[in-house]
Structure formats: C-alpha cells, structure tokens
C-alpha cells in the first residue's frame, strides 16, 4: 500500500509538471514564441528532465517536426554539437529582422554556459491549416549557430 502512494504521488507531480508547459494559441505573438522556447531551453531540466526541449517542440511547426522529429530525435539533435549551446544558456537577446502577416524572422544571440556568444536566425510562421493550431505562430527554421566570440 505504501508503494501505491509513492507511485500515485510521483504521477501527480509529473502530471502537474507537464501541465506547466505552454501550448500554442492565436494570441501568442511571434517574438513571444521564441521567448517561450528560449526560456524553456535556458532551464531545460526544470521542472523535469528535458522539459525545455519539450516546450520548444510544442511550438515547432508540424512541417518542422516532420524534419526534426520524432521528439526523441529532436532531443538528440538539441543535445548534439550543433545546438547544445542553447541548453541551459546564461542569456539571450532577440532582435526582429522581418515581419509580415504570415512570417517573422529574428536574430537570436545566445550566451552559453562557457561565456561564448552564438548567433542564430530564427523564423516563425503562422500556421494556415484548419485545426487547433490554425493562426498560431510556430517555429519553421533555426539556422546553424554562428560563433560570435566570448564575453571574456
């Protein structure tokens, strides 16, 4: 009986933690999508392991998910050499480059845990298909990082 309560407790905690992830909706603006993703990646393992990656995945455009997914592949990609500097980074800055009714492009600068800067081009698009994602801004592309020196 004691084991049952431990299991039940952990299931409740895990369910509550999962509920903390934000879902795409029509009122979230393009720059907010990126802020939500970067905030999750900055604290990737809070409230649980890889929650930041999962948050980022929720705001990935379905076409992007087809290329980078399933989720476990996406996790491996972000933990690989090309994008690992996004995980648990120290700081980020977002600058709008272009915006239209359907597409927005931003320059994102990351300061990683080793105090190195990286620049990315981050693009979001408004989803046009019918369904729960219709008119939501979702990430369609993130460039390879461009090293930009260190803060030291």
N, C-alpha and C positions, 0 to 999 in steps of 0.2 A: 504494500500500500504506500509506503514511504517513497519508493521508486516512482510510482504513478504520479505523485505530487511533484516530484522533481521534473519529470518529463513534461507534465502539464505546465509547470512554471516556465520552463525554457521555451515551450511552444508559444506561450502567451507573449513572452519577451520578444521572441523572434518575429511574431506577427505584428506587434506594436512597432518594432524597428522597421519592418518592411513598409508599414503604413506611413512612415516619416518621409519616404521618397515622394517627390513631387511628380505629378503627371502632366503631360502637355495639355494645354487648353487654349482657347481662342484669345484670351485676354493677356497672355504672356507675350511680351514684345521680343523682337529679335535679339537685342542685347541681353535681355533677361535670360533667354535660353542659354546663352553662353555663360552668363554669371552663375546660373544654377549648375551647369555642368562643371565649371571650374571650381566652384565651392565644394561640390561632391568630391572631385579629384584631389583637392587640397587636403581633405580629410577622408581619404579613401577607405580607411578601415573603421570609420565611426559612422553609425553606431554598430556596425558589424563588418567583417572582412569583405572587402570589395564592394561595399555599398556605394562608394563614389563612382566606380565603374558602372554599376547597375543603374545609377542615376543618369549617367551620361548616355547609356544605352537607351533609356526611356525616351530621350529627346533626339535620338538618331532617326533620321528619315528612313522609312521602310526600304527604299532603294539602297540606302547606305548600309542598312542592316543585312541586306542580301549579300553585299560585297564583303562586309567585315565579320559577319556572324557565322554561326550562332553565337550566343552570349559567351560561351566558354572560349571560343576562338577570339572574340573581341577582347576578353580579359587577357589572353596570352599576348595579343598584339600590343595592348597598352603597357604590359609589363616587359615587353621586349625593348631592345636598344633604341628604336626609333621614337617611342613615345613615353618611356618610363619617367622622363623628367617632369611629366605632368602630375605624376602620383606624389602626393604629399609635398607639393611645391610650397615655397615660402610666400610668394606674392605673384600677382598677375595684374596686367593692365590691358584694357580693351579700348581700341580706337576704331570708330566706324570709318570705313573706306567708301562704301557704296550702299545705297538702299533704294529699292523700288517697291512697288506694291507686292511683289512676289519673291524677291531675292534681296538678301543683305549680306555684305561682306565686311569682315572686321580683321584688323591686325591685332593679334594677341601676343603679348610679351609675358614670358614666364621667368621667374627667378626660382631656380631649382634648389634642392637641399644642399648642393655643393657651391652655392652662390654664383652659378653660371646663368646667363640670360639666353633665352631661346625665343625666336620669333616664329609665329605661325600665321597663316592665312586661314580664317575660319569662316565658312559660308553656311548660312541658314536659308531655307526656302519655305514658303507657305505651302502646306500640303493641300492638294486640289481634289483628291478623290473623296467620294462620299464615305461617310462613316464617322467614328468618334474623333479622328484626327483632322477632319476637314477644317481648313483655315488655321491650323496650328503651325507655328514656326518650328521647324525641325532642322537639325544639322545634316547637311548633304555632303560636306567635304571639310577636311582639315589637312592642310599641307604637311609635308615633311618639315621638321624643325630646322631653322637656320640658326646656328650658334651665333651669339652676339656679344661675346666677351664675358667678363666676370665683374662682380661688384667689388672686388678687392683691388 
